[in-house]
Amino acid sequence: MEETLLKREEVGRTGRRCCGEFAAEVRRLAYLAGPMVGVTLSQYLVQVTSSMMVGHLGELALSSASIATSLSGVTGYSLLLGMASGLETLCGQAYGAQQYKKLGIHTYRAILSLILVCLPISLIWVSMGKLLSLIGQDPLISREAGKYATWMIPGLFAYATAQPLMKFLQSQSLILPMLITSVATLCLHIPLCWILVFKTGLGNVGAALSISISYWIIVLILVLYIMYSDSCKATRAPISKEAFRGINEFLKLAVPSAVMICLEWWSFELLVLLSGVLPNPRLETSVLSICLTSIALLYTIPYGLGAAASTRVSNELGAGNPEGAHLVVRVSISVVFAEAVIVSATLFALRQVVGYAYSNEEEVTDYVKEMVPLVSISVILDSIQGVLSGIARGCGWQHLGAYVNLGAYYLIGVPTAVVLGFIFHIGGKGLWIGIMCGALVQSILLGVITSFTNWHKQAEIARERVFEEKLPLDNGGL
């Protein structure tokens, strides 16, 4: 009897300890994820507010700016963001292993690599007007889109610098400086854009220029914070030859990371292009653009959770704590599932009014109402894969993520979308269902990989990655 009571007490203590650890991890994730949502949303709104102001200049200005923004995302920002995400593995695991000087060195490598990548991207952007004309786009729209893209080139180099700096801070859980910087920049961007668009006579060129200036403001604030803040004192490193000798180490993770993110990003852009060749293309394109804009805004929440999970997993693996990393995985998936269900249910409940946020045309709002149930399902799928992708980045599985996204979207999602949209004549709904099938396959495959992970082995791999090379430990610099 006494032995049974002792066992019950032991079970109770174990249960309370597990609940306590779970709750503590929820708080740590919330501390990281909440500000990251704000960072992502603020930076997304920089381009959105520019497009909104350009929309008041007329149909030509809006259509050219929209095309330029879409193509710049496909050819530039997606690639740079993907490459910078390689630092989530390298810096996160180095910080967990207390190899603090490696964070600065990895960041220098990333900045140099991304700036070099910007050079060919800039040539594409300069030639965007001519390229659009060659593929049959309206000459006036092509010319204006080319001007818009050209004036965004300075911002491209700023973006290439800002993203590694943000990953540098994210890996140390220094999220609040990023949030303050992003929100402050957005607050400055709105009046700046208004002045450049309407008061200087620059028009849509002023909107593009305001984006470039705002991105450089982000870089300036982040650099000053990193240089002078005591929070970064341990992780600053000097600029040295050592920082540029090991670029291959960064590229081994940066390239598959870029492929992983670009393949997913491009599949959604392809969806809009396909909608343009459906019957009644104006309606189909408008409604799909509304759905994609909505899903992009809502995706900031799981993206923030994914970034938090990536940071926590990489830190725990770098510290040689596989149990801690496994706990982060369980907690983050539980939290994002609950969040996805709440957001999805809320969106579905508002299906009657969502369309009116974008348009007053009854044809558009009715179609959006029909699409909302599908978008609600996409919210759940995107939320789950967003966190699973973050876990993959924290572990250094970007190469597996690239294969998963290639198979899920380009062997399953896009072909299914084409079949349903054009062969079965389901239209925009068919295109969306096809991409949903891709997202479902992606979530299942990433879930299976995560479920069968040997976390002790991952911790060993992380430690080997961190301690693979000897680096100088002098002070100063980044």
VOGU-3710 file (C-alpha; in Angstrom, 3 decimals, decimal comma):
1> meetllkree> 0,000/0,000/0,000  2,754/2,395/0,992  4,704/1,452/-2,122  1,660/2,222/-4,307  1,274/5,663/-2,695  4,961/6,406/-3,311  4,579/5,465/-6,975  1,523/7,704/-7,306  3,387/10,603/-5,713  6,309/10,043/-8,084
11> vgrtgrrccg> 3,963/9,980/-11,097  2,294/13,173/-9,859  5,651/14,930/-9,426  6,727/13,819/-12,900  3,466/15,061/-14,412  3,749/18,429/-12,675  7,363/18,749/-13,793  6,433/17,969/-17,410  3,556/20,470/-17,302  5,881/23,066/-15,805
21> efaaevrrla> 8,497/22,507/-18,521  5,801/22,651/-21,215  4,411/25,925/-19,835  7,893/27,430/-19,522  8,631/26,570/-23,159  5,315/28,096/-24,235  6,364/31,347/-22,529  9,793/31,283/-24,217  8,223/30,710/-27,642  5,639/33,435/-27,065
31> ylagpmvgvt> 8,394/35,880/-26,072  10,108/35,235/-29,413  7,109/34,650/-31,691  5,019/37,676/-30,690  7,603/40,316/-31,657  8,597/38,312/-34,772  5,001/38,554/-36,003  5,240/42,328/-35,580  8,596/42,440/-37,395  7,298/40,415/-40,351
41> lsqylvqvts> 4,050/42,362/-40,582  5,747/45,776/-40,347  8,213/44,969/-43,114  5,467/43,495/-45,293  3,419/46,681/-44,853  6,289/48,829/-46,160  5,641/47,497/-49,671  1,863/47,296/-49,182  1,540/50,970/-48,175  3,633/52,005/-51,198
51> smmvghlgel> 1,308/50,032/-53,485  -1,745/51,588/-51,823  -0,466/55,114/-52,427  0,487/54,324/-56,008  -3,081/53,067/-56,512  -4,309/56,674/-56,169  -2,219/57,705/-59,178  -4,322/55,666/-61,595  -4,655/52,233/-63,162  -1,378/52,389/-65,114
61> alssasiats> 0,702/53,277/-62,050  -0,966/50,606/-59,924  -0,697/47,801/-62,480  2,962/48,560/-63,254  3,874/48,803/-59,555  2,029/45,529/-58,826  3,873/43,686/-61,604  7,236/45,124/-60,530  6,596/44,230/-56,877  5,586/40,680/-57,786
71> lsgvtgysll> 8,589/40,110/-60,057  11,008/41,685/-57,581  9,737/39,286/-54,939  10,196/36,292/-57,220  13,607/37,231/-58,621  15,123/38,996/-55,631  13,603/39,133/-52,171  12,632/35,457/-52,004  16,168/34,408/-52,953  17,843/36,732/-50,431
81> lgmasgletl> 15,473/35,795/-47,612  16,051/32,108/-48,347  19,828/32,427/-48,361  19,847/34,468/-45,148  17,784/31,729/-43,474  20,884/29,528/-43,537  22,065/31,646/-40,595  19,190/30,319/-38,493  21,121/27,038/-38,378  24,683/28,372/-38,173
91> cgqaygaqqy> 24,183/31,296/-35,790  21,513/29,581/-33,693  23,605/26,479/-33,058  26,797/28,489/-32,483  24,998/30,614/-29,890  23,672/27,512/-28,138  27,199/26,101/-28,042  28,457/29,420/-26,574  30,763/29,976/-29,560  29,727/33,592/-29,620
101> kklgihtyra> 32,354/35,025/-31,984  31,207/32,687/-34,730  27,901/34,545/-34,956  29,580/37,704/-36,213  31,803/35,752/-38,608  28,887/33,822/-40,089  26,993/37,109/-40,488  29,861/38,751/-42,400  29,957/35,768/-44,742  26,234/35,989/-45,319
111> ilslilvclp> 26,263/39,736/-46,032  29,113/39,381/-48,553  27,432/36,418/-50,267  24,058/38,154/-50,516  25,559/41,396/-51,860  27,338/39,426/-54,586  24,043/37,736/-55,480  22,441/41,202/-55,754  24,671/42,076/-58,732  23,034/39,726/-61,287
121> isliwvsmgk> 19,604/40,419/-59,754  20,186/44,147/-60,349  20,852/43,485/-64,042  17,521/41,650/-64,268  15,689/44,511/-62,564  17,300/47,138/-64,800  16,149/45,132/-67,835  12,671/44,366/-66,440  10,892/46,819/-68,740  12,448/45,312/-71,882
131> llsligqdpl> 11,866/41,758/-70,648  8,175/42,454/-70,002  7,806/43,932/-73,497  9,457/40,866/-75,028  6,901/38,528/-73,417  3,993/40,574/-74,773  3,166/42,874/-71,853  1,664/46,285/-72,636  4,539/48,699/-73,570  3,380/51,461/-71,208
141> isreagkyat> 3,011/49,060/-68,271  6,393/47,494/-69,111  8,150/50,864/-69,149  6,624/52,000/-65,853  7,297/48,630/-64,186  10,918/48,849/-65,355  11,302/52,320/-63,796  9,744/51,092/-60,544  12,075/48,077/-60,354  15,148/50,163/-61,165
151> wmipglfaya> 14,499/52,527/-58,260  14,088/49,554/-55,938  17,637/48,346/-56,632  19,240/50,395/-53,795  16,739/48,761/-51,456  17,785/45,334/-52,737  21,313/45,835/-51,356  19,843/47,140/-48,100  17,645/44,035/-47,853  20,707/41,844/-48,474
161> taqplmkflq> 22,425/43,514/-45,522  19,417/43,718/-43,202  18,360/40,071/-43,402  21,676/38,619/-42,076  21,730/41,268/-39,333  18,218/40,253/-38,302  19,134/36,555/-38,252  22,181/37,494/-36,149  19,884/39,095/-33,570  17,171/36,436/-33,849
171> sqslilpmli> 19,609/33,634/-33,008  20,320/35,426/-29,694  16,601/35,969/-28,980  17,133/39,745/-29,343  13,764/40,269/-31,001  12,597/43,521/-29,374  15,277/45,683/-31,114  14,117/44,221/-34,442  10,483/44,978/-33,596  11,200/48,573/-32,542
181> tsvatlclhi> 13,313/49,116/-35,676  10,663/47,687/-38,030  7,739/49,564/-36,482  9,686/52,852/-36,336  10,709/52,444/-39,975  7,097/51,789/-41,027  5,989/54,937/-39,178  8,659/56,936/-41,044  7,933/55,213/-44,346  4,261/56,246/-44,554
191> plcwilvfkt> 4,827/60,049/-44,561  8,043/59,650/-46,591  6,207/57,694/-49,282  3,352/60,208/-49,323  5,775/63,119/-49,807  7,775/61,378/-52,549  4,685/60,187/-54,425  2,402/63,227/-54,219  4,518/66,276/-53,294  7,675/65,845/-55,375
201> glgnvgaals> 5,996/64,775/-58,604  7,968/61,523/-58,719  4,802/59,394/-58,778  5,374/55,652/-58,691  9,139/56,200/-58,834  8,802/57,999/-55,499  7,074/54,933/-54,018  9,928/52,669/-55,122  12,513/55,133/-53,819  10,726/55,329/-50,448
211> isisywiivl> 11,020/51,533/-50,108  14,766/51,703/-50,764  15,238/54,509/-48,234  13,194/52,676/-45,598  15,246/49,492/-45,995  18,461/51,470/-45,552  17,001/53,067/-42,407  16,503/49,531/-41,032  20,138/48,692/-41,827  21,426/51,864/-40,181
221> ilvlyimysd> 19,480/51,335/-36,949  20,430/47,655/-36,694  24,127/48,350/-37,317  24,182/51,076/-34,650  22,428/48,783/-32,178  24,823/45,892/-32,816  27,896/48,140/-32,620  26,993/49,910/-29,387  24,645/47,635/-27,454  26,017/45,630/-24,540
231> sckatrapis> 23,631/42,815/-25,543  25,823/42,097/-28,583  29,167/42,607/-26,864  29,949/38,885/-26,671  28,906/38,123/-30,255  30,567/41,005/-32,105  33,526/39,922/-34,211  36,116/41,899/-36,181  36,183/41,985/-39,959  39,030/39,639/-40,845
241> keafrginef> 40,223/37,289/-43,583  38,840/34,409/-41,534  35,334/35,797/-42,010  35,578/35,354/-45,783  37,527/32,108/-46,076  34,652/29,885/-45,012  31,950/31,216/-47,330  31,446/27,670/-48,652  30,274/26,631/-45,192  27,543/29,267/-45,356
251> lklavpsavm> 26,599/28,420/-48,948  26,144/24,723/-48,097  23,121/25,739/-46,028  22,177/28,992/-47,775  21,639/27,512/-51,241  19,246/24,688/-50,211  17,565/27,115/-47,819  16,960/29,518/-50,718  15,671/26,692/-52,907  13,350/25,551/-50,098
261> iclewwsfel> 11,764/28,994/-49,653  11,756/30,011/-53,336  10,027/26,851/-54,539  7,111/27,511/-52,184  6,986/31,276/-52,853  7,115/30,835/-56,635  4,282/28,285/-56,652  1,873/30,909/-55,281  3,042/33,515/-57,803  2,492/30,905/-60,529
271> lvllsgvlpn> -1,075/30,556/-59,252  -1,776/34,213/-60,104  -0,198/33,851/-63,549  -2,355/30,796/-64,278  -5,479/32,651/-63,175  -4,784/35,209/-65,905  -5,480/32,647/-68,651  -8,732/31,343/-67,158  -12,107/32,403/-68,577  -13,028/35,800/-67,059
281> prletsvlsi> -9,384/36,488/-66,087  -10,071/39,853/-64,419  -12,439/38,293/-61,873  -10,274/35,213/-61,289  -7,049/37,220/-60,894  -8,692/39,779/-58,594  -10,189/37,150/-56,294  -7,031/35,013/-56,155  -4,967/38,130/-55,420  -7,342/38,973/-52,556
291> cltsiallyt> -7,055/35,426/-51,175  -3,261/35,448/-51,467  -3,005/38,851/-49,792  -5,187/37,598/-46,929  -3,207/34,391/-46,514  0,074/36,353/-46,611  -1,118/38,630/-43,794  -2,337/35,687/-41,699  0,880/33,760/-42,398  2,840/36,297/-40,356
301> ipyglgaaas> 1,627/34,485/-37,208  2,900/30,955/-38,049  6,014/32,489/-39,621  6,754/34,182/-36,303  6,164/30,898/-34,469  8,355/29,099/-37,006  11,161/31,623/-36,497  10,847/31,191/-32,723  10,900/27,387/-33,046  13,943/27,604/-35,332
311> trvsnelgag> 15,807/29,744/-32,795  14,926/27,552/-29,826  15,673/24,254/-31,616  19,025/25,476/-32,959  20,027/26,864/-29,553  19,172/23,612/-27,761  20,932/21,435/-30,341  24,006/23,668/-30,246  23,997/23,384/-26,435  23,921/19,567/-26,743
321> npegahlvvr> 20,431/19,286/-25,255  18,377/16,933/-27,488  15,555/16,600/-24,924  15,173/20,379/-24,881  15,006/20,489/-28,692  12,383/17,730/-28,744  10,315/19,618/-26,167  10,438/22,752/-28,347  9,117/20,721/-31,286  6,184/19,310/-29,295
331> vsisvvfaea> 5,286/22,683/-27,799  5,553/24,667/-31,042  3,398/22,204/-32,992  0,777/22,196/-30,228  0,697/25,998/-30,079  0,531/26,527/-33,840  -2,251/23,961/-34,236  -4,360/25,767/-31,633  -3,588/29,130/-33,288  -4,461/27,783/-36,743
341> vivsatlfal> -7,823/26,422/-35,630  -8,765/29,737/-33,967  -7,683/31,896/-36,932  -9,272/29,543/-39,472  -12,592/29,455/-37,590  -12,586/33,262/-37,238  -11,937/33,734/-40,951  -14,719/31,298/-41,835  -17,138/33,116/-39,525  -16,325/36,398/-41,310
351> rqvvgyaysn> -16,724/34,953/-44,818  -19,699/37,234/-45,536  -17,675/40,430/-45,023  -14,063/39,578/-45,969  -14,539/40,505/-49,616  -15,773/44,013/-48,767  -12,375/44,825/-47,239  -10,970/44,736/-50,784  -13,828/45,505/-53,169  -17,386/46,840/-53,393
361> eeevtdyvke> -18,211/44,882/-56,548  -20,825/42,237/-55,791  -19,357/39,755/-58,265  -15,986/39,909/-56,499  -17,348/39,774/-52,940  -19,602/36,789/-53,748  -16,694/34,881/-55,270  -14,490/35,688/-52,275  -17,234/34,335/-49,973  -17,133/31,046/-51,915
371> mvplvsisvi> -13,326/30,910/-51,651  -13,084/31,638/-47,914  -13,779/27,990/-46,796  -10,823/26,860/-48,935  -8,658/29,690/-47,594  -9,606/28,662/-44,034  -8,271/25,168/-44,690  -5,130/26,679/-46,214  -4,597/28,665/-42,992  -4,330/25,405/-41,033
381> ldsiqgvlsg> -2,011/23,738/-43,565  0,225/26,810/-43,928  0,441/27,250/-40,161  1,593/23,676/-39,610  4,123/23,714/-42,446  5,360/27,161/-41,335  6,435/25,794/-37,951  7,741/22,518/-39,404  9,836/24,537/-41,887  11,195/26,579/-38,980
391> iargcgwqhl> 12,160/23,384/-37,169  13,890/22,175/-40,349  15,925/25,398/-40,521  16,863/25,108/-36,854  18,151/21,576/-37,412  19,914/22,283/-40,712  17,590/20,144/-42,868  17,248/22,722/-45,624  18,296/20,202/-48,277  15,473/17,866/-47,202
401> gayvnlgayy> 13,054/20,799/-47,167  14,067/21,674/-50,742  13,309/18,136/-51,942  10,012/18,116/-50,037  8,888/21,446/-51,533  9,943/20,415/-55,039  7,900/17,222/-54,834  4,945/18,696/-52,959  4,371/21,767/-55,121  5,786/20,915/-58,546
411> ligvptavvl> 5,002/17,209/-58,768  1,670/17,370/-56,884  0,386/20,917/-56,273  0,869/22,757/-59,577  -0,077/19,790/-61,846  -3,218/19,196/-59,751  -4,060/22,901/-59,996  -3,703/22,832/-63,790  -5,848/19,700/-64,117  -8,625/21,003/-61,851
421> gfifhiggkg> -8,532/24,555/-63,192  -8,309/23,893/-66,930  -9,285/20,299/-67,652  -12,135/19,972/-65,136  -12,981/23,692/-65,588  -13,248/24,415/-61,850  -11,485/27,745/-62,394  -9,855/29,638/-59,552  -11,194/27,179/-56,994  -9,446/24,372/-58,839
431> lwigimcgal> -6,154/26,274/-58,849  -6,451/26,904/-55,111  -7,366/23,272/-54,347  -4,283/22,168/-56,305  -1,954/24,351/-54,244  -3,717/23,117/-51,087  -2,865/19,551/-52,138  0,770/20,624/-52,416  0,667/22,225/-48,960  -0,936/19,062/-47,515
441> vqsillgvit> 1,782/16,836/-48,977  4,451/19,266/-47,750  3,041/19,234/-44,193  2,766/15,429/-44,139  6,319/14,873/-45,400  7,863/17,431/-43,040  5,786/15,951/-40,199  7,033/12,439/-40,958  10,667/13,620/-41,081  10,254/15,433/-37,761
451> sftnwhkqae> 8,480/12,469/-36,120  11,248/10,017/-36,964  14,111/12,331/-36,012  16,803/11,036/-33,686  17,333/14,156/-31,577  20,468/12,830/-29,886  22,009/12,347/-33,337  20,938/15,855/-34,362  22,630/17,292/-31,272  25,848/15,466/-32,210
461> iarervfeek> 25,675/16,813/-35,772  25,099/20,330/-34,473  28,098/20,147/-32,158  30,268/18,816/-34,989  29,118/21,671/-37,231  29,870/24,299/-34,590  33,299/22,981/-33,590  34,420/22,015/-37,087  36,813/24,927/-37,490  39,008/27,088/-35,237
471> lpldnggl> 38,196/30,779/-35,242  39,954/33,750/-33,557  38,365/35,033/-30,362  39,513/38,675/-30,394  37,025/41,451/-29,626  35,548/44,301/-31,640  33,652/44,575/-34,924  30,130/43,245/-35,482
//
